[in-house]
Amino acid sequence: MTEQNISWEQDGIDTGWFFAKNIGSVRSSTSYRSGGWWFLPKWLPDMEENDIGPFKSKAAALAEAERLAAQQLTK
């Protein structure tokens, strides 16, 4: 599998949100909903039932987001 170079950018207004173009967003419980960190894939509608998580850390949420993005790109 080819390694991706994903660039996560922090939201300019809410520091608990990180975005990656064509990947989705990772959101913290402080700015979203409780439980930890959540990932919303770009390829799914922005609805609570499509959130993936919670993860205990931002690093874990970003790693899962990148894993799922790589899996989606191979489809």
All heavy atoms as a GROMACS GRO file, in nm:
protein
  600
    1MET      N    1   0.084  -0.117   0.000
    1MET     CA    2   0.000   0.000   0.000
    1MET      C    3   0.089   0.124   0.000
    1MET      O    4   0.185   0.133   0.073
    1MET     CB    5  -0.092  -0.002   0.123
    1MET     CG    6  -0.179   0.120   0.132
    1MET     SD    7  -0.313   0.108   0.253
    1MET     CE    8  -0.231   0.060   0.402
    2THR      N    9   0.052   0.223  -0.079
    2THR     CA   10   0.127   0.348  -0.086
    2THR      C   11   0.094   0.436   0.033
    2THR      O   12  -0.022   0.454   0.067
    2THR     CB   13   0.093   0.424  -0.216
    2THR    OG1   14   0.110   0.336  -0.325
    2THR    CG2   15   0.180   0.545  -0.231
    3GLU      N   16   0.198   0.491   0.093
    3GLU     CA   17   0.177   0.579   0.207
    3GLU      C   18   0.129   0.714   0.158
    3GLU      O   19   0.180   0.769   0.061
    3GLU     CB   20   0.308   0.594   0.284
    3GLU     CG   21   0.287   0.609   0.432
    3GLU     CD   22   0.419   0.608   0.505
    3GLU    OE1   23   0.482   0.501   0.507
    3GLU    OE2   24   0.456   0.712   0.558
    4GLN      N   25   0.030   0.769   0.225
    4GLN     CA   26  -0.024   0.899   0.189
    4GLN      C   27   0.045   1.007   0.270
    4GLN      O   28   0.088   0.985   0.381
    4GLN     CB   29  -0.172   0.906   0.222
    4GLN     CG   30  -0.258   0.819   0.137
    4GLN     CD   31  -0.403   0.845   0.171
    4GLN    OE1   32  -0.453   0.954   0.149
    4GLN    NE2   33  -0.468   0.748   0.228
    5ASN      N   34   0.050   1.124   0.213
    5ASN     CA   35   0.100   1.240   0.286
    5ASN      C   36  -0.020   1.329   0.311
    5ASN      O   37  -0.054   1.414   0.231
    5ASN     CB   38   0.208   1.312   0.205
    5ASN     CG   39   0.272   1.422   0.284
    5ASN    OD1   40   0.253   1.433   0.405
    5ASN    ND2   41   0.348   1.506   0.216
    6ILE      N   42  -0.087   1.307   0.424
    6ILE     CA   43  -0.209   1.379   0.456
    6ILE      C   44  -0.175   1.503   0.538
    6ILE      O   45  -0.102   1.495   0.636
    6ILE     CB   46  -0.308   1.288   0.532
    6ILE    CG1   47  -0.351   1.173   0.440
    6ILE    CG2   48  -0.430   1.368   0.578
    6ILE    CD1   49  -0.435   1.068   0.507
    7SER      N   50  -0.228   1.615   0.495
    7SER     CA   51  -0.204   1.740   0.565
    7SER      C   52  -0.329   1.778   0.645
    7SER      O   53  -0.433   1.810   0.588
    7SER     CB   54  -0.173   1.850   0.462
    7SER     OG   55  -0.159   1.973   0.528
    8TRP      N   56  -0.318   1.772   0.777
    8TRP     CA   57  -0.428   1.810   0.865
    8TRP      C   58  -0.412   1.956   0.901
    8TRP      O   59  -0.306   2.000   0.943
    8TRP     CB   60  -0.427   1.724   0.991
    8TRP     CG   61  -0.466   1.583   0.963
    8TRP    CD1   62  -0.382   1.478   0.940
    8TRP    CD2   63  -0.598   1.531   0.953
    8TRP    NE1   64  -0.454   1.363   0.916
    8TRP    CE2   65  -0.587   1.393   0.924
    8TRP    CE3   66  -0.725   1.586   0.965
    8TRP    CZ2   67  -0.698   1.311   0.908
    8TRP    CZ3   68  -0.836   1.504   0.948
    8TRP    CH2   69  -0.822   1.369   0.920
    9GLU      N   70  -0.518   2.033   0.885
    9GLU     CA   71  -0.515   2.175   0.917
    9GLU      C   72  -0.612   2.204   1.031
    9GLU      O   73  -0.724   2.154   1.031
    9GLU     CB   74  -0.555   2.257   0.794
    9GLU     CG   75  -0.456   2.244   0.680
    9GLU     CD   76  -0.496   2.328   0.560
    9GLU    OE1   77  -0.570   2.426   0.577
    9GLU    OE2   78  -0.452   2.293   0.450
   10GLN      N   79  -0.565   2.284   1.125
   10GLN     CA   80  -0.649   2.321   1.237
   10GLN      C   81  -0.745   2.431   1.193
   10GLN      O   82  -0.707   2.522   1.118
   10GLN     CB   83  -0.561   2.370   1.352
   10GLN     CG   84  -0.634   2.380   1.484
   10GLN     CD   85  -0.537   2.405   1.598
   10GLN    OE1   86  -0.435   2.469   1.580
   10GLN    NE2   87  -0.568   2.352   1.714
   11ASP      N   88  -0.868   2.422   1.239
   11ASP     CA   89  -0.967   2.523   1.208
   11ASP      C   90  -0.924   2.657   1.266
   11ASP      O   91  -0.874   2.662   1.378
   11ASP     CB   92  -1.102   2.481   1.265
   11ASP     CG   93  -1.211   2.580   1.234
   11ASP    OD1   94  -1.246   2.594   1.116
   11ASP    OD2   95  -1.260   2.646   1.328
   12GLY      N   96  -0.942   2.763   1.194
   12GLY     CA   97  -0.899   2.895   1.239
   12GLY      C   98  -0.983   2.953   1.352
   12GLY      O   99  -0.940   3.042   1.422
   13ILE      N  100  -1.102   2.901   1.371
   13ILE     CA  101  -1.192   2.953   1.474
   13ILE      C  102  -1.198   2.859   1.593
   13ILE      O  103  -1.182   2.900   1.708
   13ILE     CB  104  -1.333   2.975   1.416
   13ILE    CG1  105  -1.326   3.080   1.303
   13ILE    CG2  106  -1.431   3.016   1.525
   13ILE    CD1  107  -1.452   3.090   1.221
   14ASP      N  108  -1.218   2.732   1.569
   14ASP     CA  109  -1.230   2.632   1.676
   14ASP      C  110  -1.108   2.542   1.674
   14ASP      O  111  -1.092   2.461   1.582
   14ASP     CB  112  -1.358   2.551   1.658
   14ASP     CG  113  -1.387   2.458   1.773
   14ASP    OD1  114  -1.293   2.423   1.847
   14ASP    OD2  115  -1.505   2.421   1.791
   15THR      N  116  -1.022   2.554   1.773
   15THR     CA  117  -0.896   2.478   1.775
   15THR      C  118  -0.916   2.330   1.802
   15THR      O  119  -0.819   2.254   1.795
   15THR     CB  120  -0.801   2.537   1.880
   15THR    OG1  121  -0.865   2.533   2.009
   15THR    CG2  122  -0.763   2.680   1.847
   16GLY      N  123  -1.036   2.286   1.830
   16GLY     CA  124  -1.064   2.145   1.852
   16GLY      C  125  -1.104   2.071   1.725
   16GLY      O  126  -1.139   1.954   1.730
   17TRP      N  127  -1.096   2.138   1.611
   17TRP     CA  128  -1.132   2.076   1.483
   17TRP      C  129  -1.011   2.073   1.392
   17TRP      O  130  -0.939   2.171   1.380
   17TRP     CB  131  -1.243   2.155   1.413
   17TRP     CG  132  -1.379   2.137   1.472
   17TRP    CD1  133  -1.413   2.157   1.604
   17TRP    CD2  134  -1.498   2.099   1.406
   17TRP    NE1  135  -1.547   2.134   1.621
   17TRP    CE2  136  -1.602   2.098   1.501
   17TRP    CE3  137  -1.528   2.066   1.275
   17TRP    CZ2  138  -1.733   2.065   1.469
   17TRP    CZ3  139  -1.658   2.034   1.242
   17TRP    CH2  140  -1.759   2.033   1.339
   18PHE      N  141  -0.992   1.959   1.324
   18PHE     CA  142  -0.885   1.944   1.226
   18PHE      C  143  -0.947   1.891   1.098
   18PHE      O  144  -1.031   1.802   1.102
   18PHE     CB  145  -0.778   1.846   1.278
   18PHE     CG  146  -0.704   1.899   1.398
   18PHE    CD1  147  -0.758   1.889   1.525
   18PHE    CD2  148  -0.581   1.960   1.382
   18PHE    CE1  149  -0.692   1.940   1.634
   18PHE    CE2  150  -0.513   2.011   1.492
   18PHE     CZ  151  -0.569   2.000   1.619
   19PHE      N  152  -0.904   1.947   0.985
   19PHE     CA  153  -0.958   1.909   0.856
   19PHE      C  154  -0.848   1.861   0.762
   19PHE      O  155  -0.736   1.912   0.768
   19PHE     CB  156  -1.026   2.030   0.790
   19PHE     CG  157  -1.140   2.086   0.869
   19PHE    CD1  158  -1.120   2.187   0.962
   19PHE    CD2  159  -1.267   2.036   0.853
   19PHE    CE1  160  -1.225   2.238   1.035
   19PHE    CE2  161  -1.374   2.087   0.927
   19PHE     CZ  162  -1.352   2.188   1.017
   20ALA      N  163  -0.881   1.766   0.677
   20ALA     CA  164  -0.792   1.724   0.569
   20ALA      C  165  -0.877   1.715   0.443
   20ALA      O  166  -0.982   1.648   0.443
   20ALA     CB  167  -0.726   1.591   0.600
   21LYS      N  168  -0.833   1.781   0.339
   21LYS     CA  169  -0.908   1.785   0.214
   21LYS      C  170  -0.934   1.644   0.162
   21LYS      O  171  -0.843   1.562   0.154
   21LYS     CB  172  -0.829   1.865   0.110
   21LYS     CG  173  -0.905   1.889  -0.017
   21LYS     CD  174  -0.824   1.973  -0.114
   21LYS     CE  175  -0.902   1.994  -0.241
   21LYS     NZ  176  -0.825   2.068  -0.338
   22ASN      N  177  -1.058   1.616   0.127
   22ASN     CA  178  -1.103   1.488   0.074
   22ASN      C  179  -1.092   1.372   0.173
   22ASN      O  180  -1.112   1.257   0.134
   22ASN     CB  181  -1.030   1.453  -0.056
   22ASN     CG  182  -1.056   1.555  -0.164
   22ASN    OD1  183  -1.167   1.607  -0.176
   22ASN    ND2  184  -0.955   1.584  -0.241
   23ILE      N  185  -1.058   1.400   0.300
   23ILE     CA  186  -1.048   1.296   0.402
   23ILE      C  187  -1.162   1.310   0.503
   23ILE      O  188  -1.236   1.216   0.528
   23ILE     CB  189  -0.913   1.303   0.477
   23ILE    CG1  190  -0.797   1.292   0.379
   23ILE    CG2  191  -0.905   1.196   0.584
   23ILE    CD1  192  -0.790   1.166   0.300
   24GLY      N  193  -1.175   1.428   0.559
   24GLY     CA  194  -1.280   1.452   0.657
   24GLY      C  195  -1.232   1.540   0.769
   24GLY      O  196  -1.132   1.612   0.755
   25SER      N  197  -1.302   1.534   0.881
   25SER     CA  198  -1.266   1.618   0.995
   25SER      C  199  -1.254   1.534   1.121
   25SER      O  200  -1.325   1.436   1.138
   25SER     CB  201  -1.368   1.729   1.016
   25SER     OG  202  -1.496   1.675   1.043
   26VAL      N  203  -1.163   1.575   1.207
   26VAL     CA  204  -1.147   1.516   1.339
   26VAL      C  205  -1.185   1.626   1.437
   26VAL      O  206  -1.138   1.739   1.426
   26VAL     CB  207  -1.002   1.466   1.360
   26VAL    CG1  208  -0.978   1.432   1.505
   26VAL    CG2  209  -0.976   1.345   1.273
   27ARG      N  210  -1.270   1.591   1.532
   27ARG     CA  211  -1.327   1.690   1.623
   27ARG      C  212  -1.307   1.646   1.767
   27ARG      O  213  -1.326   1.530   1.800
   27ARG     CB  214  -1.477   1.702   1.596
   27ARG     CG  215  -1.511   1.718   1.450
   27ARG     CD  216  -1.657   1.692   1.424
   27ARG     NE  217  -1.688   1.705   1.281
   27ARG     CZ  218  -1.811   1.711   1.234
   27ARG    NH1  219  -1.914   1.704   1.314
   27ARG    NH2  220  -1.831   1.724   1.106
   28SER      N  221  -1.274   1.741   1.852
   28SER     CA  222  -1.254   1.707   1.994
   28SER      C  223  -1.385   1.719   2.071
   28SER      O  224  -1.477   1.789   2.030
   28SER     CB  225  -1.151   1.800   2.057
   28SER     OG  226  -1.206   1.927   2.079
   29SER      N  227  -1.389   1.651   2.186
   29SER     CA  228  -1.509   1.655   2.268
   29SER      C  229  -1.537   1.794   2.323
   29SER      O  230  -1.650   1.828   2.354
   29SER     CB  231  -1.498   1.555   2.383
   29SER     OG  232  -1.387   1.588   2.464
   30THR      N  233  -1.432   1.879   2.334
   30THR     CA  234  -1.454   2.015   2.386
   30THR      C  235  -1.530   2.101   2.287
   30THR      O  236  -1.599   2.194   2.326
   30THR     CB  237  -1.320   2.083   2.421
   30THR    OG1  238  -1.238   2.086   2.304
   30THR    CG2  239  -1.250   2.011   2.532
   31SER      N  240  -1.519   2.069   2.159
   31SER     CA  241  -1.588   2.151   2.059
   31SER      C  242  -1.701   2.075   1.990
   31SER      O  243  -1.770   2.131   1.905
   31SER     CB  244  -1.488   2.198   1.952
   31SER     OG  245  -1.435   2.087   1.885
   32TYR      N  246  -1.718   1.949   2.024
   32TYR     CA  247  -1.819   1.870   1.954
   32TYR      C  248  -1.911   1.801   2.053
   32TYR      O  249  -1.991   1.864   2.117
   32TYR     CB  250  -1.749   1.773   1.859
   32TYR     CG  251  -1.840   1.704   1.762
   32TYR    CD1  252  -1.934   1.777   1.688
   32TYR    CD2  253  -1.835   1.568   1.743
   32TYR    CE1  254  -2.019   1.714   1.599
   32TYR    CE2  255  -1.919   1.505   1.654
   32TYR     CZ  256  -2.011   1.578   1.583
   32TYR     OH  257  -2.094   1.516   1.495
   33ARG      N  258  -1.896   1.672   2.070
   33ARG     CA  259  -1.976   1.602   2.170
   33ARG      C  260  -1.886   1.518   2.257
   33ARG      O  261  -1.774   1.485   2.218
   33ARG     CB  262  -2.089   1.521   2.106
   33ARG     CG  263  -2.048   1.416   2.008
   33ARG     CD  264  -2.176   1.360   1.944
   33ARG     NE  265  -2.147   1.270   1.836
   33ARG     CZ  266  -2.146   1.138   1.845
   33ARG    NH1  267  -2.170   1.079   1.959
   33ARG    NH2  268  -2.120   1.065   1.740
   34SER      N  269  -1.935   1.484   2.373
   34SER     CA  270  -1.851   1.423   2.475
   34SER      C  271  -1.801   1.284   2.435
   34SER      O  272  -1.854   1.221   2.346
   34SER     CB  273  -1.928   1.413   2.606
   34SER     OG  274  -2.040   1.330   2.588
   35GLY      N  275  -1.696   1.241   2.501
   35GLY     CA  276  -1.647   1.105   2.482
   35GLY      C  277  -1.506   1.097   2.430
   35GLY      O  278  -1.447   0.991   2.431
   36GLY      N  279  -1.449   1.206   2.383
   36GLY     CA  280  -1.312   1.202   2.331
   36GLY      C  281  -1.304   1.270   2.196
   36GLY      O  282  -1.357   1.378   2.177
   37TRP      N  283  -1.237   1.204   2.102
   37TRP     CA  284  -1.218   1.258   1.967
   37TRP      C  285  -1.300   1.177   1.867
   37TRP      O  286  -1.312   1.055   1.880
   37TRP     CB  287  -1.070   1.251   1.930
   37TRP     CG  288  -0.987   1.350   2.006
   37TRP    CD1  289  -0.938   1.335   2.133
   37TRP    CD2  290  -0.945   1.477   1.962
   37TRP    NE1  291  -0.868   1.446   2.169
   37TRP    CE2  292  -0.870   1.536   2.066
   37TRP    CE3  293  -0.962   1.548   1.844
   37TRP    CZ2  294  -0.813   1.661   2.056
   37TRP    CZ3  295  -0.906   1.674   1.832
   37TRP    CH2  296  -0.832   1.730   1.938
   38TRP      N  297  -1.354   1.245   1.768
   38TRP     CA  298  -1.442   1.185   1.669
   38TRP      C  299  -1.392   1.215   1.529
   38TRP      O  300  -1.338   1.321   1.504
   38TRP     CB  301  -1.584   1.239   1.684
   38TRP     CG  302  -1.644   1.208   1.817
   38TRP    CD1  303  -1.626   1.278   1.934
   38TRP    CD2  304  -1.728   1.099   1.848
   38TRP    NE1  305  -1.695   1.218   2.035
   38TRP    CE2  306  -1.758   1.107   1.987
   38TRP    CE3  307  -1.781   0.994   1.776
   38TRP    CZ2  308  -1.839   1.015   2.051
   38TRP    CZ3  309  -1.861   0.902   1.840
   38TRP    CH2  310  -1.889   0.913   1.977
   39PHE      N  311  -1.415   1.121   1.438
   39PHE     CA  312  -1.380   1.141   1.297
   39PHE      C  313  -1.507   1.135   1.214
   39PHE      O  314  -1.589   1.045   1.230
   39PHE     CB  315  -1.284   1.031   1.251
   39PHE     CG  316  -1.259   1.029   1.103
   39PHE    CD1  317  -1.218   1.141   1.035
   39PHE    CD2  318  -1.276   0.911   1.030
   39PHE    CE1  319  -1.196   1.140   0.897
   39PHE    CE2  320  -1.253   0.907   0.893
   39PHE     CZ  321  -1.213   1.021   0.828
   40LEU      N  322  -1.525   1.234   1.127
   40LEU     CA  323  -1.635   1.232   1.030
   40LEU      C  324  -1.575   1.224   0.891
   40LEU      O  325  -1.512   1.319   0.844
   40LEU     CB  326  -1.723   1.358   1.041
   40LEU     CG  327  -1.833   1.364   0.935
   40LEU    CD1  328  -1.937   1.254   0.957
   40LEU    CD2  329  -1.899   1.500   0.933
   41PRO      N  330  -1.589   1.109   0.824
   41PRO     CA  331  -1.534   1.095   0.689
   41PRO      C  332  -1.602   1.188   0.589
   41PRO      O  333  -1.723   1.211   0.596
   41PRO     CB  334  -1.565   0.948   0.654
   41PRO     CG  335  -1.590   0.880   0.784
   41PRO     CD  336  -1.649   0.984   0.873
   42LYS      N  337  -1.525   1.240   0.496
   42LYS     CA  338  -1.574   1.330   0.392
   42LYS      C  339  -1.678   1.260   0.304
   42LYS      O  340  -1.768   1.324   0.252
   42LYS     CB  341  -1.455   1.378   0.308
   42LYS     CG  342  -1.490   1.476   0.201
   42LYS     CD  343  -1.505   1.614   0.257
   42LYS     CE  344  -1.517   1.715   0.144
   42LYS     NZ  345  -1.535   1.850   0.196
   43TRP      N  346  -1.663   1.130   0.287
   43TRP     CA  347  -1.750   1.057   0.194
   43TRP      C  348  -1.883   1.015   0.257
   43TRP      O  349  -1.963   0.949   0.194
   43TRP     CB  350  -1.677   0.934   0.138
   43TRP     CG  351  -1.621   0.842   0.242
   43TRP    CD1  352  -1.684   0.736   0.302
   43TRP    CD2  353  -1.491   0.847   0.300
   43TRP    NE1  354  -1.602   0.676   0.393
   43TRP    CE2  355  -1.482   0.741   0.393
   43TRP    CE3  356  -1.381   0.930   0.281
   43TRP    CZ2  357  -1.367   0.717   0.468
   43TRP    CZ3  358  -1.266   0.906   0.357
   43TRP    CH2  359  -1.260   0.801   0.448
   44LEU      N  360  -1.909   1.057   0.383
   44LEU     CA  361  -2.038   1.028   0.447
   44LEU      C  362  -2.107   1.160   0.481
   44LEU      O  363  -2.042   1.260   0.507
   44LEU     CB  364  -2.016   0.947   0.575
   44LEU     CG  365  -1.965   0.805   0.557
   44LEU    CD1  366  -1.936   0.742   0.693
   44LEU    CD2  367  -2.063   0.720   0.480
   45PRO      N  368  -2.242   1.160   0.484
   45PRO     CA  369  -2.314   1.283   0.521
   45PRO      C  370  -2.280   1.325   0.664
   45PRO      O  371  -2.251   1.241   0.749
   45PRO     CB  372  -2.461   1.242   0.510
   45PRO     CG  373  -2.462   1.120   0.425
   45PRO     CD  374  -2.330   1.051   0.448
   46ASP      N  375  -2.284   1.454   0.689
   46ASP     CA  376  -2.252   1.510   0.821
   46ASP      C  377  -2.370   1.486   0.917
   46ASP      O  378  -2.453   1.573   0.938
   46ASP     CB  379  -2.221   1.659   0.810
   46ASP     CG  380  -2.170   1.718   0.940
   46ASP    OD1  381  -2.164   1.645   1.041
   46ASP    OD2  382  -2.135   1.836   0.942
   47MET      N  383  -2.374   1.362   0.969
   47MET     CA  384  -2.478   1.324   1.064
   47MET      C  385  -2.412   1.249   1.179
   47MET      O  386  -2.312   1.180   1.160
   47MET     CB  387  -2.583   1.236   0.994
   47MET     CG  388  -2.658   1.313   0.885
   47MET     SD  389  -2.759   1.212   0.772
   47MET     CE  390  -2.836   1.095   0.878
   48GLU      N  391  -2.468   1.264   1.297
   48GLU     CA  392  -2.408   1.206   1.417
   48GLU      C  393  -2.383   1.056   1.404
   48GLU      O  394  -2.282   1.005   1.448
   48GLU     CB  395  -2.498   1.235   1.538
   48GLU     CG  396  -2.433   1.201   1.670
   48GLU     CD  397  -2.513   1.251   1.789
   48GLU    OE1  398  -2.545   1.370   1.792
   48GLU    OE2  399  -2.542   1.168   1.876
   49GLU      N  400  -2.472   0.984   1.339
   49GLU     CA  401  -2.455   0.839   1.328
   49GLU      C  402  -2.339   0.798   1.237
   49GLU      O  403  -2.298   0.683   1.237
   49GLU     CB  404  -2.585   0.769   1.285
   49GLU     CG  405  -2.639   0.815   1.153
   49GLU     CD  406  -2.746   0.923   1.165
   49GLU    OE1  407  -2.750   0.993   1.266
   49GLU    OE2  408  -2.825   0.937   1.070
   50ASN      N  409  -2.285   0.893   1.160
   50ASN     CA  410  -2.170   0.863   1.074
   50ASN      C  411  -2.036   0.893   1.139
   50ASN      O  412  -1.931   0.867   1.081
   50ASN     CB  413  -2.181   0.940   0.942
   50ASN     CG  414  -2.294   0.888   0.855
   50ASN    OD1  415  -2.326   0.771   0.859
   50ASN    ND2  416  -2.354   0.976   0.779
   51ASP      N  417  -2.039   0.950   1.261
   51ASP     CA  418  -1.914   0.979   1.332
   51ASP      C  419  -1.847   0.849   1.374
   51ASP      O  420  -1.914   0.754   1.418
   51ASP     CB  421  -1.940   1.063   1.456
   51ASP     CG  422  -1.986   1.203   1.421
   51ASP    OD1  423  -1.957   1.248   1.309
   51ASP    OD2  424  -2.049   1.266   1.507
   52ILE      N  425  -1.716   0.844   1.363
   52ILE     CA  426  -1.639   0.727   1.404
   52ILE      C  427  -1.560   0.766   1.528
   52ILE      O  428  -1.484   0.861   1.526
   52ILE     CB  429  -1.546   0.681   1.290
   52ILE    CG1  430  -1.631   0.641   1.169
   52ILE    CG2  431  -1.456   0.568   1.336
   52ILE    CD1  432  -1.554   0.624   1.041
   53GLY      N  433  -1.580   0.692   1.633
   53GLY     CA  434  -1.514   0.724   1.760
   53GLY      C  435  -1.602   0.676   1.874
   53GLY      O  436  -1.696   0.601   1.851
   54PRO      N  437  -1.577   0.718   1.993
   54PRO     CA  438  -1.474   0.814   2.032
   54PRO      C  439  -1.336   0.748   2.046
   54PRO      O  440  -1.326   0.628   2.068
   54PRO     CB  441  -1.522   0.864   2.168
   54PRO     CG  442  -1.594   0.747   2.226
   54PRO     CD  443  -1.658   0.678   2.108
   55PHE      N  444  -1.234   0.831   2.033
   55PHE     CA  445  -1.096   0.789   2.056
   55PHE      C  446  -1.043   0.865   2.177
   55PHE      O  447  -1.083   0.978   2.201
   55PHE     CB  448  -1.009   0.819   1.933
   55PHE     CG  449  -1.055   0.746   1.810
   55PHE    CD1  450  -1.142   0.807   1.721
   55PHE    CD2  451  -1.014   0.617   1.785
   55PHE    CE1  452  -1.186   0.739   1.608
   55PHE    CE2  453  -1.057   0.549   1.673
   55PHE     CZ  454  -1.144   0.610   1.584
   56LYS      N  455  -0.954   0.804   2.251
   56LYS     CA  456  -0.902   0.867   2.372
   56LYS      C  457  -0.806   0.982   2.344
   56LYS      O  458  -0.785   1.068   2.428
   56LYS     CB  459  -0.833   0.764   2.461
   56LYS     CG  460  -0.931   0.665   2.522
   56LYS     CD  461  -0.862   0.569   2.616
   56LYS     CE  462  -0.963   0.474   2.677
   56LYS     NZ  463  -0.902   0.378   2.768
   57SER      N  464  -0.746   0.982   2.225
   57SER     CA  465  -0.650   1.087   2.194
   57SER      C  466  -0.667   1.136   2.050
   57SER      O  467  -0.723   1.066   1.965
   57SER     CB  468  -0.507   1.037   2.214
   57SER     OG  469  -0.476   0.942   2.114
   58LYS      N  470  -0.618   1.256   2.025
   58LYS     CA  471  -0.620   1.311   1.890
   58LYS      C  472  -0.537   1.223   1.797
   58LYS      O  473  -0.578   1.198   1.684
   58LYS     CB  474  -0.565   1.454   1.891
   58LYS     CG  475  -0.557   1.517   1.755
   58LYS     CD  476  -0.507   1.659   1.760
   58LYS     CE  477  -0.359   1.663   1.782
   58LYS     NZ  478  -0.301   1.798   1.769
   59ALA      N  479  -0.422   1.176   1.845
   59ALA     CA  480  -0.335   1.092   1.762
   59ALA      C  481  -0.407   0.965   1.717
   59ALA      O  482  -0.397   0.924   1.601
   59ALA     CB  483  -0.207   1.057   1.837
   60ALA      N  484  -0.484   0.905   1.806
   60ALA     CA  485  -0.558   0.783   1.772
   60ALA      C  486  -0.666   0.813   1.669
   60ALA      O  487  -0.687   0.736   1.575
   60ALA     CB  488  -0.619   0.721   1.897
   61ALA      N  489  -0.734   0.925   1.684
   61ALA     CA  490  -0.839   0.963   1.589
   61ALA      C  491  -0.781   0.992   1.452
   61ALA      O  492  -0.836   0.949   1.349
   61ALA     CB  493  -0.917   1.084   1.642
   62LEU      N  494  -0.668   1.064   1.447
   62LEU     CA  495  -0.605   1.095   1.320
   62LEU      C  496  -0.554   0.968   1.251
   62LEU      O  497  -0.568   0.953   1.130
   62LEU     CB  498  -0.490   1.193   1.340
   62LEU     CG  499  -0.529   1.335   1.384
   62LEU    CD1  500  -0.404   1.418   1.413
   62LEU    CD2  501  -0.617   1.404   1.282
   63ALA      N  502  -0.497   0.876   1.330
   63ALA     CA  503  -0.446   0.751   1.272
   63ALA      C  504  -0.560   0.670   1.211
   63ALA      O  505  -0.546   0.614   1.102
   63ALA     CB  506  -0.373   0.670   1.379
   64GLU      N  507  -0.673   0.662   1.281
   64GLU     CA  508  -0.788   0.587   1.228
   64GLU      C  509  -0.844   0.657   1.105
   64GLU      O  510  -0.882   0.593   1.007
   64GLU     CB  511  -0.895   0.570   1.335
   64GLU     CG  512  -1.016   0.493   1.289
   64GLU     CD  513  -0.990   0.348   1.252
   64GLU    OE1  514  -0.876   0.297   1.267
   64GLU    OE2  515  -1.085   0.281   1.206
   65ALA      N  516  -0.848   0.789   1.106
   65ALA     CA  517  -0.896   0.865   0.990
   65ALA      C  518  -0.809   0.835   0.868
   65ALA      O  519  -0.860   0.812   0.758
   65ALA     CB  520  -0.895   1.014   1.023
   66GLU      N  521  -0.679   0.834   0.887
   66GLU     CA  522  -0.588   0.808   0.776
   66GLU      C  523  -0.598   0.663   0.727
   66GLU      O  524  -0.593   0.637   0.608
   66GLU     CB  525  -0.446   0.845   0.816
   66GLU     CG  526  -0.432   0.996   0.834
   66GLU     CD  527  -0.293   1.043   0.873
   66GLU    OE1  528  -0.199   0.962   0.868
   66GLU    OE2  529  -0.280   1.161   0.907
   67ARG      N  530  -0.617   0.570   0.821
   67ARG     CA  531  -0.633   0.430   0.783
   67ARG      C  532  -0.761   0.412   0.698
   67ARG      O  533  -0.759   0.347   0.592
   67ARG     CB  534  -0.640   0.341   0.908
   67ARG     CG  535  -0.646   0.191   0.876
   67ARG     CD  536  -0.676   0.109   0.999
   67ARG     NE  537  -0.814   0.119   1.040
   67ARG     CZ  538  -0.916   0.056   0.983
   67ARG    NH1  539  -0.897  -0.020   0.878
   67ARG    NH2  540  -1.039   0.071   1.029
   68LEU      N  541  -0.870   0.472   0.744
   68LEU     CA  542  -0.996   0.460   0.670
   68LEU      C  543  -0.990   0.532   0.536
   68LEU      O  544  -1.047   0.485   0.438
   68LEU     CB  545  -1.111   0.514   0.755
   68LEU     CG  546  -1.146   0.428   0.877
   68LEU    CD1  547  -1.246   0.500   0.965
   68LEU    CD2  548  -1.199   0.293   0.835
   69ALA      N  549  -0.921   0.645   0.531
   69ALA     CA  550  -0.907   0.717   0.405
   69ALA      C  551  -0.828   0.634   0.304
   69ALA      O  552  -0.864   0.626   0.187
   69ALA     CB  553  -0.838   0.852   0.428
   70ALA      N  554  -0.721   0.570   0.348
   70ALA     CA  555  -0.642   0.485   0.260
   70ALA      C  556  -0.725   0.368   0.209
   70ALA      O  557  -0.719   0.331   0.091
   70ALA     CB  558  -0.518   0.434   0.333
   71GLN      N  559  -0.806   0.312   0.297
   71GLN     CA  560  -0.895   0.201   0.260
   71GLN      C  561  -0.999   0.248   0.158
   71GLN      O  562  -1.026   0.179   0.060
   71GLN     CB  563  -0.964   0.150   0.387
   71GLN     CG  564  -1.041   0.024   0.373
   71GLN     CD  565  -1.097  -0.019   0.508
   71GLN    OE1  566  -1.154   0.061   0.581
   71GLN    NE2  567  -1.078  -0.143   0.542
   72GLN      N  568  -1.053   0.367   0.176
   72GLN     CA  569  -1.154   0.422   0.085
   72GLN      C  570  -1.095   0.450  -0.052
   72GLN      O  571  -1.158   0.427  -0.154
   72GLN     CB  572  -1.211   0.552   0.146
   72GLN     CG  573  -1.321   0.614   0.066
   72GLN     CD  574  -1.452   0.539   0.073
   72GLN    OE1  575  -1.470   0.449   0.154
   72GLN    NE2  576  -1.544   0.573  -0.014
   73LEU      N  577  -0.969   0.495  -0.055
   73LEU     CA  578  -0.905   0.528  -0.182
   73LEU      C  579  -0.875   0.404  -0.266
   73LEU      O  580  -0.860   0.413  -0.387
   73LEU     CB  581  -0.776   0.606  -0.158
   73LEU     CG  582  -0.796   0.749  -0.106
   73LEU    CD1  583  -0.662   0.811  -0.069
   73LEU    CD2  584  -0.869   0.834  -0.209
   74THR      N  585  -0.863   0.288  -0.202
   74THR     CA  586  -0.834   0.166  -0.276
   74THR      C  587  -0.959   0.099  -0.332
   74THR      O  588  -0.951   0.002  -0.403
   74THR     CB  589  -0.758   0.064  -0.188
   74THR    OG1  590  -0.838   0.030  -0.074
   74THR    CG2  591  -0.625   0.121  -0.143
   75LYS      N  592  -1.076   0.152  -0.298
   75LYS     CA  593  -1.201   0.094  -0.347
   75LYS      C  594  -1.223   0.130  -0.493
   75LYS      O  595  -1.188   0.232  -0.540
   75LYS     CB  596  -1.320   0.144  -0.263
   75LYS     CG  597  -1.324   0.079  -0.128
   75LYS     CD  598  -1.447   0.124  -0.056
   75LYS     CE  599  -1.459   0.056   0.079
   75LYS     NZ  600  -1.577   0.094   0.151
   0.00000   0.00000   0.00000
